[in-house]
Structures are given as structure tokens and as C-alpha cells.
Amino acid sequence: MKHYLGVDLGGTNIAVGVVDENYRIIAKHCIPTKSGRPVNEIAEDLAAASKHVIDKAGLSISEFTSWGIGMPSCINPKTGLLVHSNNLGWKNIPILDTLGGLLGLPIIIENDANCAALGEALAGAARDYRDVIVITLGTGVGGGLIVNGKIYAGADQMGAELGHTKMVYNGELCSCGQKGCFEAYASATALVRQTQKAMQENPRSIMNELCDGDLNKVTGRTAFDAARKADRTALKVVNLYTEYIACGLSTLITIFRPEAIIIGGGISNEGSYLFNMINSKVFENTFSAFEVGVPPVIPAQLGNDAGIIGAAMLELCTGIR
């Protein structure tokens, strides 16, 4: 059986897996990224973790034909440099040269959100669809577009940065340096900020009790936990947050008209409570919803494994992009 090697490089963790031809992870290994370090140190960790997981799977490097890596950025086709990874503090990095020779395998690098989208398309919630959008609500808002079963990233392979579509002119500052991006309103980071603001303005909210009055203890779950207890302030936070999500998704639906939208990331763990609100608000805000309907917004299935599977299978997909 053929096996594939995939890496999901994030700002917090490096996750590496060996994936078989049925898209099953047969061995996995995770280590802290320790972002902020020199790129060569992280590159060496990628290689060490990859060698470890290959040994764990009982295989040898010679049995692999590529090293697929998902990174929170993309390769500029004009310069060959990794463009800009906010979480890692990298900008215009010669990542291919840095990684070259560490494993002796051809390297394929793709945006991490595209890898997650591909993973869900091959083995997760999107496996029954050909045209889907996959959105990850985490520290940022990752987005991947699958068209006719393939990753679509534009003419120069640097498109589909869905989290950085503009929602508000000159709005909230985004991690990318622009203002008003979808990410600045719909990420888990944005939800924490919105929750903290509401707690300061409404000290009697249950949210303050849940966090012992400490704003530093606020997470993406705080507002949802309090909203389930019918806390009025929390309900307002959750309502506004889901409106932001629906606003961004309705724009994407109007442009692409996918068969479905898949939502992953930690926020998606709120389950039907979250998805019922999003689907209702998407219908209310989407062009021609009453006439032609809207695609369903459904939860991702693979969690953090989506990025590993997608990265591993890049070998089979980059040739058809």
C-alpha cells in the first residue's frame, strides 16, 4: 500500500502524520512549534518529527515520494519565497531552500487552510461534494475553496484568502495589517475580544462569574456557556458574533455558490446551538435565498487531522491545480 507524509505547521503545534491511500492516518506525532524561533530551527524540528512518525509507522523514508507541508502562508510563484506567516513571524522566507535536503524528498508546500479543505473534501464532511468552501474559525479565519474536487487558489495560486475578504471599510484591525477583514470579526480571537468588552460594560453578567472576574481567562467558549444559561449580555455577544459569521459566509455564497460550507476550528465544537443560528442568519442575509435557496453550513469532521491528510495528499493534487 502506498503511504504519504503530511505536516500541518501551526503557530502552536507541529502535527505530522503518515497517511495511507484510503486517507487514514496510521501514525501521528505532535510537538510544540515554539514560534518566534529562527526558521532553520523550526525546519529542523519539522524534519525530526517527520522522521519520528515514519519510524512510528514502521516505514522508511525511501518508501515516500514527497513531503507535503501545510503552512499559514503560501509560496510566491514569482520569488519562490514564503510570503507572510503572521503566527510564525515570517515574511519572504526562502523556506524551500531551508527545508531542502533535510529529508531528501521533493517538498510540496500549500496554505494550511487549503490543506484542511482538501482533507475534509477527501475524507471528511465534504467528501460527498465537489464544490465546497471550508472555513476554520480559530486564532484567525482560515479558508479553502474546493472547485470540482480540486483546490482552487487563483491564477497565481495565492488567492482564496477568504479570511481576509473585507467586511467593514476601515474597520477592526486584522492580524494581516489591513482593517475590516472577515477574520477581525469572526475569528475566535475576535470573539474573545468581543466577550471581554461586553464583560467590562456589564459586570453583572454570568460571563464574569465563569471567568472569576479575570478577563485573561476569557475563551471562545465563555460567551456560549453563559448564553446557554440565558445570560442577556452573553446572548447579545453570541448573536452579534454569529451575525458576523453569517455576513461573511453570505458574501462567499453569493460569489461562489458552493454545494455546502464546512466550518471547523474550536468554535465549531459549539454544535447545533451554533450551526442553527448561523444557518438561519445566512438564509436571511444571502442574495436570492428565497428564490434558489442557500447551501447548508455544516460542521467539519476531521478536526486537526484535516490539515495532515490534506498536506499528505498534495502529491496527488498539485498536478491538477
C-alpha positions as a Markdown table, in Angstrom:
| # | Residue | x | y | z |
|---|---|---|---|---|
| 1 | Met | 0.0 | 0.0 | 0.0 |
| 2 | Lys | 1.2 | 3.5 | -0.9 |
| 3 | His | 1.8 | 5.9 | 2.0 |
| 4 | Tyr | 2.1 | 9.7 | 2.2 |
| 5 | Leu | 3.8 | 12.1 | 4.6 |
| 6 | Gly | 1.9 | 15.2 | 5.7 |
| 7 | Val | 2.8 | 18.1 | 8.0 |
| 8 | Asp | 0.5 | 20.7 | 9.5 |
| 9 | Leu | 2.6 | 23.6 | 10.7 |
| 10 | Gly | 0.7 | 25.9 | 13.1 |
| 11 | Gly | 1.7 | 28.7 | 15.4 |
| 12 | Thr | 1.2 | 26.5 | 18.4 |
| 13 | Asn | 1.9 | 22.9 | 17.2 |
| 14 | Ile | 3.6 | 20.9 | 14.5 |
| 15 | Ala | 1.5 | 17.9 | 13.6 |
| 16 | Val | 2.9 | 15.2 | 11.4 |
| 17 | Gly | 1.2 | 12.1 | 10.1 |
| 18 | Val | 1.6 | 9.1 | 7.8 |
| 19 | Val | -1.5 | 8.7 | 5.7 |
| 20 | Asp | -2.4 | 5.6 | 3.7 |
| 21 | Glu | -4.1 | 5.6 | 0.2 |
| 22 | Asn | -7.5 | 5.4 | 1.9 |
| 23 | Tyr | -6.8 | 8.7 | 3.6 |
| 24 | Arg | -6.4 | 7.1 | 7.1 |
| 25 | Ile | -3.7 | 8.4 | 9.4 |
| 26 | Ile | -1.7 | 5.3 | 10.5 |
| 27 | Ala | 0.8 | 7.2 | 12.7 |
| 28 | Lys | 0.8 | 10.7 | 14.1 |
| 29 | His | 3.2 | 12.9 | 16.1 |
| 30 | Cys | 2.8 | 16.4 | 17.5 |
| 31 | Ile | 5.3 | 18.7 | 19.1 |
| 32 | Pro | 5.2 | 22.4 | 20.1 |
| 33 | Thr | 6.1 | 24.9 | 17.4 |
| 34 | Lys | 7.6 | 27.4 | 19.8 |
| 35 | Ser | 7.1 | 30.2 | 17.2 |
| 36 | Gly | 9.4 | 33.1 | 17.2 |
| 37 | Arg | 12.4 | 31.0 | 16.7 |
| 38 | Pro | 14.7 | 31.2 | 13.7 |
| 39 | Val | 13.3 | 29.5 | 10.7 |
| 40 | Asn | 16.1 | 26.9 | 10.4 |
| 41 | Glu | 15.3 | 25.6 | 14.0 |
| 42 | Ile | 11.7 | 25.1 | 13.1 |
| 43 | Ala | 12.7 | 23.5 | 9.8 |
| 44 | Glu | 14.9 | 21.0 | 11.7 |
| 45 | Asp | 12.0 | 20.2 | 14.0 |
| 46 | Leu | 9.8 | 19.5 | 11.1 |
| 47 | Ala | 12.3 | 17.1 | 9.7 |
| 48 | Ala | 12.9 | 15.4 | 13.1 |
| 49 | Ala | 9.2 | 15.0 | 13.7 |
| 50 | Ser | 8.7 | 13.6 | 10.2 |
| 51 | Lys | 11.4 | 11.0 | 10.7 |
| 52 | His | 9.9 | 10.1 | 14.1 |
| 53 | Val | 6.5 | 9.5 | 12.6 |
| 54 | Ile | 7.9 | 7.4 | 9.7 |
| 55 | Asp | 9.7 | 5.2 | 12.3 |
| 56 | Lys | 6.5 | 5.0 | 14.3 |
| 57 | Ala | 4.6 | 3.8 | 11.2 |
| 58 | Gly | 7.3 | 1.1 | 10.7 |
| 59 | Leu | 8.3 | 2.5 | 7.4 |
| 60 | Ser | 11.4 | 4.1 | 5.8 |
| 61 | Ile | 11.9 | 7.5 | 4.1 |
| 62 | Ser | 12.7 | 5.6 | 0.8 |
| 63 | Glu | 9.1 | 4.4 | 0.7 |
| 64 | Phe | 7.8 | 8.0 | 0.3 |
| 65 | Thr | 7.9 | 10.2 | -2.8 |
| 66 | Ser | 7.1 | 13.6 | -1.3 |
| 67 | Trp | 6.9 | 15.7 | 1.8 |
| 68 | Gly | 3.6 | 17.6 | 1.9 |
| 69 | Ile | 3.6 | 20.6 | 4.2 |
| 70 | Gly | 0.7 | 22.9 | 5.1 |
| 71 | Met | 1.8 | 26.4 | 6.3 |
| 72 | Pro | -0.1 | 29.5 | 7.4 |
| 73 | Ser | 1.0 | 31.3 | 4.2 |
| 74 | Cys | 1.8 | 30.5 | 0.6 |
| 75 | Ile | 4.7 | 30.4 | -1.8 |
| 76 | Asn | 5.0 | 33.4 | -4.1 |
| 77 | Pro | 5.4 | 31.9 | -7.6 |
| 78 | Lys | 7.5 | 34.9 | -8.8 |
| 79 | Thr | 10.1 | 34.7 | -6.0 |
| 80 | Gly | 9.8 | 31.2 | -4.5 |
| 81 | Leu | 9.6 | 32.8 | -1.1 |
| 82 | Leu | 7.0 | 32.0 | 1.7 |
| 83 | Val | 5.0 | 35.3 | 1.6 |
| 84 | His | 3.8 | 36.2 | 5.1 |
| 85 | Ser | 3.0 | 34.0 | 8.1 |
| 86 | Asn | 1.7 | 36.2 | 10.9 |
| 87 | Asn | 1.7 | 33.5 | 13.6 |
| 88 | Leu | 5.3 | 32.5 | 12.9 |
| 89 | Gly | 6.6 | 36.0 | 12.4 |
| 90 | Trp | 7.9 | 35.0 | 8.9 |
| 91 | Lys | 7.9 | 37.2 | 5.9 |
| 92 | Asn | 9.5 | 36.5 | 2.5 |
| 93 | Ile | 11.3 | 33.4 | 3.8 |
| 94 | Pro | 13.3 | 31.1 | 1.5 |
| 95 | Ile | 11.5 | 28.1 | 3.1 |
| 96 | Leu | 12.1 | 25.6 | 0.2 |
| 97 | Asp | 15.8 | 26.2 | 0.4 |
| 98 | Thr | 15.8 | 25.9 | 4.2 |
| 99 | Leu | 13.9 | 22.6 | 4.1 |
| 100 | Gly | 15.7 | 21.2 | 1.1 |
| 101 | Gly | 17.9 | 18.2 | 1.8 |
| 102 | Leu | 16.6 | 17.6 | 5.4 |
| 103 | Leu | 14.7 | 14.5 | 4.3 |
| 104 | Gly | 15.8 | 14.1 | 0.7 |
| 105 | Leu | 12.2 | 14.2 | -0.6 |
| 106 | Pro | 10.6 | 16.6 | -3.0 |
| 107 | Ile | 8.8 | 19.3 | -1.0 |
| 108 | Ile | 5.2 | 20.5 | -1.7 |
| 109 | Ile | 4.0 | 23.5 | 0.3 |
| 110 | Glu | 0.4 | 24.7 | 0.4 |
| 111 | Asn | -1.6 | 27.1 | 2.5 |
| 112 | Asp | -2.7 | 25.3 | 5.7 |
| 113 | Ala | -6.3 | 26.3 | 5.2 |
| 114 | Asn | -6.3 | 24.8 | 1.7 |
| 115 | Cys | -4.8 | 21.6 | 3.2 |
| 116 | Ala | -7.6 | 21.4 | 5.7 |
| 117 | Ala | -10.1 | 22.0 | 3.0 |
| 118 | Leu | -8.6 | 19.2 | 0.9 |
| 119 | Gly | -8.6 | 16.9 | 3.9 |
| 120 | Glu | -12.3 | 17.5 | 4.6 |
| 121 | Ala | -13.0 | 17.0 | 0.8 |
| 122 | Leu | -11.2 | 13.7 | 0.6 |
| 123 | Ala | -12.1 | 12.1 | 3.9 |
| 124 | Gly | -14.4 | 14.4 | 6.0 |
| 125 | Ala | -17.6 | 16.4 | 5.9 |
| 126 | Ala | -17.1 | 17.4 | 2.3 |
| 127 | Arg | -16.4 | 14.0 | 0.8 |
| 128 | Asp | -19.8 | 13.9 | -0.9 |
| 129 | Tyr | -19.4 | 17.3 | -2.5 |
| 130 | Arg | -17.4 | 18.6 | -5.5 |
| 131 | Asp | -17.7 | 22.3 | -4.8 |
| 132 | Val | -17.3 | 23.4 | -1.2 |
| 133 | Ile | -15.9 | 26.1 | 1.0 |
| 134 | Val | -14.1 | 25.1 | 4.2 |
| 135 | Ile | -13.8 | 27.8 | 6.9 |
| 136 | Thr | -11.7 | 27.4 | 10.1 |
| 137 | Leu | -12.7 | 29.6 | 13.0 |
| 138 | Gly | -9.6 | 29.6 | 15.2 |
| 139 | Thr | -6.9 | 32.2 | 16.1 |
| 140 | Gly | -7.7 | 33.6 | 12.6 |
| 141 | Val | -10.2 | 32.7 | 9.9 |
| 142 | Gly | -8.7 | 30.1 | 7.5 |
| 143 | Gly | -10.5 | 29.4 | 4.3 |
| 144 | Gly | -10.1 | 26.9 | 1.5 |
| 145 | Leu | -12.0 | 26.6 | -1.8 |
| 146 | Ile | -12.6 | 23.3 | -3.5 |
| 147 | Val | -13.9 | 23.5 | -7.1 |
| 148 | Asn | -14.7 | 20.3 | -9.0 |
| 149 | Gly | -12.9 | 18.4 | -6.3 |
| 150 | Lys | -9.7 | 20.3 | -6.6 |
| 151 | Ile | -8.0 | 23.1 | -4.6 |
| 152 | Tyr | -8.6 | 26.5 | -6.2 |
| 153 | Ala | -6.3 | 29.3 | -5.4 |
| 154 | Gly | -6.4 | 31.6 | -8.4 |
| 155 | Ala | -4.2 | 32.3 | -11.3 |
| 156 | Asp | -1.1 | 32.7 | -9.2 |
| 157 | Gln | -2.0 | 30.2 | -6.5 |
| 158 | Met | -2.1 | 32.9 | -3.9 |
| 159 | Gly | -5.9 | 33.5 | -3.8 |
| 160 | Ala | -8.8 | 32.2 | -1.8 |
| 161 | Glu | -7.6 | 34.1 | 1.3 |
| 162 | Leu | -11.2 | 34.0 | 2.5 |
| 163 | Gly | -10.5 | 35.3 | 6.0 |
| 164 | His | -9.2 | 38.5 | 4.6 |
| 165 | Thr | -12.1 | 39.5 | 2.5 |
| 166 | Lys | -13.3 | 42.9 | 3.6 |
| 167 | Met | -16.4 | 43.1 | 5.8 |
| 168 | Val | -16.2 | 46.7 | 7.0 |
| 169 | Tyr | -14.3 | 49.6 | 5.3 |
| 170 | Asn | -11.6 | 50.9 | 7.7 |
| 171 | Gly | -13.0 | 48.6 | 10.4 |
| 172 | Glu | -11.3 | 46.5 | 13.1 |
| 173 | Leu | -7.5 | 46.0 | 12.7 |
| 174 | Cys | -6.7 | 42.5 | 11.4 |
| 175 | Ser | -3.6 | 40.5 | 12.1 |
| 176 | Cys | -2.6 | 40.9 | 8.4 |
| 177 | Gly | -2.3 | 44.7 | 8.9 |
| 178 | Gln | -5.4 | 45.5 | 6.9 |
| 179 | Lys | -8.7 | 46.8 | 8.5 |
| 180 | Gly | -12.2 | 45.3 | 8.4 |
| 181 | Cys | -11.3 | 41.7 | 7.4 |
| 182 | Phe | -13.7 | 38.8 | 8.0 |
| 183 | Glu | -11.0 | 37.4 | 10.4 |
| 184 | Ala | -11.1 | 40.6 | 12.5 |
| 185 | Tyr | -14.8 | 39.9 | 13.3 |
| 186 | Ala | -15.4 | 36.2 | 13.1 |
| 187 | Ser | -12.2 | 34.5 | 14.5 |
| 188 | Ala | -12.1 | 33.0 | 18.0 |
| 189 | Thr | -9.7 | 35.9 | 18.8 |
| 190 | Ala | -12.3 | 38.4 | 17.7 |
| 191 | Leu | -14.9 | 36.6 | 19.8 |
| 192 | Val | -12.7 | 36.8 | 22.9 |
| 193 | Arg | -12.2 | 40.5 | 22.3 |
| 194 | Gln | -16.0 | 41.0 | 21.9 |
| 195 | Thr | -16.7 | 39.0 | 25.1 |
| 196 | Gln | -14.2 | 40.9 | 27.1 |
| 197 | Lys | -15.7 | 44.2 | 26.0 |
| 198 | Ala | -19.2 | 43.1 | 27.0 |
| 199 | Met | -18.0 | 41.9 | 30.4 |
| 200 | Gln | -16.4 | 45.2 | 31.1 |
| 201 | Glu | -19.6 | 47.0 | 30.2 |
| 202 | Asn | -21.8 | 44.6 | 32.1 |
| 203 | Pro | -20.0 | 43.4 | 35.3 |
| 204 | Arg | -23.1 | 41.5 | 36.5 |
| 205 | Ser | -23.0 | 39.2 | 33.5 |
| 206 | Ile | -22.6 | 35.5 | 34.2 |
| 207 | Met | -19.6 | 35.6 | 32.0 |
| 208 | Asn | -17.7 | 37.4 | 34.8 |
| 209 | Glu | -18.5 | 34.6 | 37.2 |
| 210 | Leu | -17.4 | 32.0 | 34.7 |
| 211 | Cys | -14.0 | 33.7 | 34.5 |
| 212 | Asp | -13.7 | 34.7 | 38.2 |
| 213 | Gly | -13.8 | 38.3 | 37.0 |
| 214 | Asp | -10.5 | 37.8 | 35.2 |
| 215 | Leu | -10.6 | 39.0 | 31.6 |
| 216 | Asn | -7.4 | 36.9 | 30.9 |
| 217 | Lys | -9.4 | 33.8 | 31.5 |
| 218 | Val | -11.9 | 34.5 | 28.7 |
| 219 | Thr | -12.0 | 31.9 | 25.9 |
| 220 | Gly | -14.1 | 31.3 | 22.8 |
| 221 | Arg | -16.4 | 29.2 | 25.0 |
| 222 | Thr | -17.2 | 31.9 | 27.6 |
| 223 | Ala | -20.0 | 33.7 | 25.8 |
| 224 | Phe | -21.6 | 30.5 | 24.6 |
| 225 | Asp | -21.5 | 28.9 | 28.1 |
| 226 | Ala | -23.2 | 31.9 | 29.6 |
| 227 | Ala | -25.7 | 32.2 | 26.7 |
| 228 | Arg | -26.9 | 28.7 | 27.4 |
| 229 | Lys | -27.7 | 29.9 | 30.9 |
| 230 | Ala | -29.8 | 32.7 | 29.3 |
| 231 | Asp | -27.4 | 35.5 | 30.3 |
| 232 | Arg | -28.7 | 38.5 | 28.3 |
| 233 | Thr | -25.3 | 40.0 | 27.8 |
| 234 | Ala | -23.8 | 36.7 | 26.6 |
| 235 | Leu | -26.8 | 36.2 | 24.3 |
| 236 | Lys | -26.1 | 39.6 | 22.7 |
| 237 | Val | -22.4 | 38.7 | 22.2 |
| 238 | Val | -23.3 | 35.3 | 20.6 |
| 239 | Asn | -26.0 | 36.9 | 18.4 |
| 240 | Leu | -23.6 | 39.6 | 17.1 |
| 241 | Tyr | -20.8 | 37.1 | 16.6 |
| 242 | Thr | -22.9 | 34.7 | 14.6 |
| 243 | Glu | -24.2 | 37.7 | 12.5 |
| 244 | Tyr | -20.6 | 38.5 | 11.6 |
| 245 | Ile | -20.0 | 34.9 | 10.6 |
| 246 | Ala | -23.2 | 34.8 | 8.6 |
| 247 | Cys | -22.3 | 38.1 | 6.9 |
| 248 | Gly | -19.0 | 36.8 | 5.7 |
| 249 | Leu | -20.5 | 33.4 | 4.6 |
| 250 | Ser | -23.3 | 35.0 | 2.7 |
| 251 | Thr | -20.8 | 37.0 | 0.7 |
| 252 | Leu | -18.9 | 33.9 | -0.2 |
| 253 | Ile | -22.1 | 32.1 | -1.1 |
| 254 | Thr | -23.1 | 34.9 | -3.4 |
| 255 | Ile | -19.8 | 34.8 | -5.2 |
| 256 | Phe | -19.1 | 31.0 | -5.4 |
| 257 | Arg | -22.5 | 29.3 | -4.8 |
| 258 | Pro | -20.9 | 26.1 | -3.3 |
| 259 | Glu | -22.8 | 23.0 | -2.6 |
| 260 | Ala | -22.0 | 23.3 | 1.1 |
| 261 | Ile | -19.9 | 25.3 | 3.6 |
| 262 | Ile | -17.9 | 23.3 | 6.1 |
| 263 | Ile | -17.0 | 25.0 | 9.4 |
| 264 | Gly | -14.1 | 23.8 | 11.5 |
| 265 | Gly | -11.9 | 25.1 | 14.3 |
| 266 | Gly | -12.6 | 25.2 | 18.0 |
| 267 | Ile | -15.7 | 27.4 | 17.7 |
| 268 | Ser | -17.4 | 24.6 | 15.7 |
| 269 | Asn | -17.5 | 22.5 | 18.8 |
| 270 | Glu | -20.5 | 24.5 | 20.0 |
| 271 | Gly | -22.5 | 22.2 | 17.8 |
| 272 | Ser | -26.1 | 22.6 | 16.8 |
| 273 | Tyr | -26.5 | 25.7 | 19.0 |
| 274 | Leu | -24.1 | 27.5 | 16.8 |
| 275 | Phe | -25.0 | 26.0 | 13.5 |
| 276 | Asn | -28.7 | 26.6 | 13.8 |
| 277 | Met | -28.1 | 30.3 | 14.4 |
| 278 | Ile | -25.6 | 30.5 | 11.5 |
| 279 | Asn | -27.8 | 28.7 | 9.0 |
| 280 | Ser | -30.8 | 30.9 | 9.9 |
| 281 | Lys | -28.8 | 34.1 | 9.6 |
| 282 | Val | -27.1 | 33.0 | 6.4 |
| 283 | Phe | -30.5 | 32.5 | 4.8 |
| 284 | Glu | -31.7 | 35.9 | 6.0 |
| 285 | Asn | -28.6 | 37.6 | 4.5 |
| 286 | Thr | -27.9 | 35.9 | 1.2 |
| 287 | Phe | -28.9 | 37.1 | -2.2 |
| 288 | Ser | -31.8 | 35.2 | -3.8 |
| 289 | Ala | -32.1 | 32.9 | -0.8 |
| 290 | Phe | -35.9 | 32.7 | -1.1 |
| 291 | Glu | -35.7 | 32.0 | -4.9 |
| 292 | Val | -32.9 | 29.5 | -5.1 |
| 293 | Gly | -32.1 | 28.6 | -1.5 |
| 294 | Val | -28.7 | 28.6 | 0.2 |
| 295 | Pro | -26.2 | 25.8 | 0.7 |
| 296 | Pro | -26.1 | 24.2 | 4.2 |
| 297 | Val | -23.4 | 25.2 | 6.7 |
| 298 | Ile | -22.3 | 22.1 | 8.5 |
| 299 | Pro | -19.5 | 21.1 | 10.9 |
| 300 | Ala | -16.2 | 19.7 | 9.9 |
| 301 | Gln | -15.5 | 16.1 | 10.9 |
| 302 | Leu | -11.7 | 15.7 | 11.0 |
| 303 | Gly | -10.6 | 18.3 | 13.5 |
| 304 | Asn | -6.9 | 18.8 | 13.4 |
| 305 | Asp | -6.4 | 15.7 | 11.3 |
| 306 | Ala | -7.8 | 17.5 | 8.2 |
| 307 | Gly | -4.6 | 19.5 | 7.7 |
| 308 | Ile | -2.4 | 16.5 | 8.0 |
| 309 | Ile | -4.4 | 14.4 | 5.5 |
| 310 | Gly | -4.7 | 17.3 | 3.0 |
| 311 | Ala | -0.9 | 18.1 | 3.2 |
| 312 | Ala | -0.1 | 14.4 | 2.8 |
| 313 | Met | -2.2 | 14.1 | -0.3 |
| 314 | Leu | -0.9 | 17.2 | -2.1 |
| 315 | Glu | 1.3 | 14.9 | -4.2 |
| 316 | Leu | -1.9 | 13.7 | -5.9 |
| 317 | Cys | -3.5 | 17.2 | -6.2 |
| 318 | Thr | -0.8 | 19.7 | -7.2 |
| 319 | Gly | -0.5 | 18.3 | -10.7 |
| 320 | Ile | -4.2 | 19.0 | -11.4 |
| 321 | Arg | -4.4 | 22.5 | -10.0 |
